[in-house]
Amino acid sequence: MEVFTAVDPWTALASETRRRVFSHVASGPCSVTEIARQLPVSRPAVSQHLRVLLQAELVDVRRRGREQLYQPRPDGLNQLRQELETYWTQTLTTLKTLAEQSYQATTQASEGTSP
C-alpha cells in the first residue's frame, strides 16, 4: 500500500498541464492512456500529474481489468466550490459596501452637505 502526502488542491491545479489532465478526468472516467492521447505529454507525465491530483483528493482511481480509471472526487470538488463561494460572497459584500459609500458621498455632495 502506497502512502500519499496531502497536497493543497489549489496548488495541485496551479499547473496548466495538470488542469488539462483534470479536465479530461472531469469529463468522465478515463485511463492514463486515454488522457495521454489527447495531450502533448507522455503517459509517465500524465501519471505523475494524476498522482498529484490524487494526493490533493481531487480524483479517485478504480480498476477496470488491467487499467486504472480516474474520475473526479466529489468531496474534493465540493471543498473547492465552498472556498470559491466564500471568496465570492466576501467580494460581493465588499463591493456592496463600497457602492453604498460612494452613493452616499455622491448624494451628499450633490445636496451640498458633508459626510
C-alpha positions as CSV (number, residue, x, y, z in Angstrom):
1,M,0.0,0.0,0.0
2,E,1.3,3.4,-1.0
3,V,1.2,6.4,1.4
4,F,0.5,9.8,-0.1
5,T,1.4,13.2,1.2
6,A,-1.5,15.6,1.2
7,V,-1.3,18.3,-1.4
8,D,-3.3,21.6,-1.4
9,P,-5.9,21.3,-4.1
10,W,-5.3,24.9,-5.3
11,T,-1.6,24.1,-5.6
12,A,-2.3,21.0,-7.5
13,L,-4.4,22.9,-10.0
14,A,-1.8,25.7,-10.4
15,S,-0.1,23.7,-13.2
16,E,-1.8,24.3,-16.6
17,T,-1.0,20.8,-17.8
18,R,-2.4,19.4,-14.6
19,R,-5.6,21.4,-15.1
20,R,-5.8,20.0,-18.6
21,V,-5.4,16.4,-17.2
22,F,-8.1,17.2,-14.6
23,S,-10.4,18.5,-17.3
24,H,-10.2,15.1,-19.1
25,V,-10.9,13.3,-15.9
26,A,-13.8,15.6,-15.1
27,S,-15.5,14.6,-18.4
28,G,-15.8,11.0,-17.3
29,P,-13.7,8.1,-16.0
30,C,-10.6,7.7,-18.2
31,S,-7.2,5.9,-18.1
32,V,-3.7,7.4,-18.3
33,T,-3.5,6.2,-22.0
34,E,-6.8,7.9,-22.9
35,I,-5.6,11.2,-21.4
36,A,-2.1,10.9,-22.9
37,R,-3.7,10.5,-26.4
38,Q,-5.4,13.9,-26.0
39,L,-2.4,15.8,-24.7
40,P,1.1,16.6,-25.9
41,V,2.6,14.8,-22.8
42,S,3.9,11.3,-22.2
43,R,2.0,8.6,-20.3
44,P,4.5,8.8,-17.4
45,A,4.0,12.6,-17.2
46,V,0.2,12.1,-17.1
47,S,0.7,9.5,-14.4
48,Q,2.7,12.0,-12.3
49,H,0.0,14.7,-12.7
50,L,-2.7,12.2,-11.7
51,R,-0.6,11.2,-8.6
52,V,-0.6,14.9,-7.5
53,L,-4.4,15.1,-8.2
54,L,-4.9,12.0,-6.1
55,Q,-2.8,13.5,-3.3
56,A,-4.9,16.6,-3.5
57,E,-8.0,14.4,-3.2
58,L,-9.4,15.8,-6.4
59,V,-9.6,12.4,-8.2
60,D,-10.3,8.8,-7.3
61,V,-9.0,5.7,-9.1
62,R,-10.6,2.4,-9.6
63,R,-9.6,-0.7,-11.5
64,R,-11.2,-2.0,-14.7
65,G,-9.4,-5.1,-15.7
66,R,-5.7,-4.2,-16.0
67,E,-6.5,-0.5,-16.4
68,Q,-6.8,2.1,-13.7
69,L,-9.7,4.6,-14.4
70,Y,-9.5,8.1,-12.9
71,Q,-12.6,10.1,-12.1
72,P,-13.4,13.3,-10.2
73,R,-13.8,13.0,-6.4
74,P,-16.9,14.9,-5.4
75,D,-15.7,15.7,-1.8
76,G,-12.6,17.3,-3.1
77,L,-14.5,19.4,-5.7
78,N,-17.1,20.4,-3.1
79,Q,-14.3,21.7,-0.9
80,L,-13.0,23.9,-3.8
81,R,-16.6,25.1,-4.6
82,Q,-17.2,26.1,-1.0
83,E,-14.0,28.0,-0.8
84,L,-14.8,29.9,-4.0
85,E,-18.3,30.7,-2.7
86,T,-16.8,32.1,0.4
87,Y,-14.5,34.3,-1.6
88,W,-17.3,35.4,-3.9
89,T,-19.6,36.2,-1.1
90,Q,-16.9,38.3,0.7
91,T,-16.1,40.1,-2.6
92,L,-19.8,40.9,-3.3
93,T,-20.3,42.2,0.3
94,T,-17.3,44.4,0.0
95,L,-18.4,45.7,-3.4
96,K,-21.9,46.5,-2.0
97,T,-20.4,48.4,0.9
98,L,-18.2,50.4,-1.4
99,A,-21.0,51.2,-3.8
100,E,-23.3,52.3,-0.9
101,Q,-20.5,54.6,0.5
102,S,-19.9,56.0,-3.0
103,Y,-23.6,56.6,-3.5
104,Q,-23.9,58.3,-0.1
105,A,-20.9,60.5,-0.8
106,T,-22.2,61.5,-4.2
107,T,-25.7,62.2,-2.9
108,Q,-24.4,64.3,0.0
109,A,-22.1,66.2,-2.3
110,S,-24.9,67.0,-4.8
111,E,-27.1,68.1,-1.8
112,G,-24.3,70.3,-0.6
113,T,-23.9,68.5,2.7
114,S,-20.8,67.0,4.1
115,P,-20.5,63.4,5.4
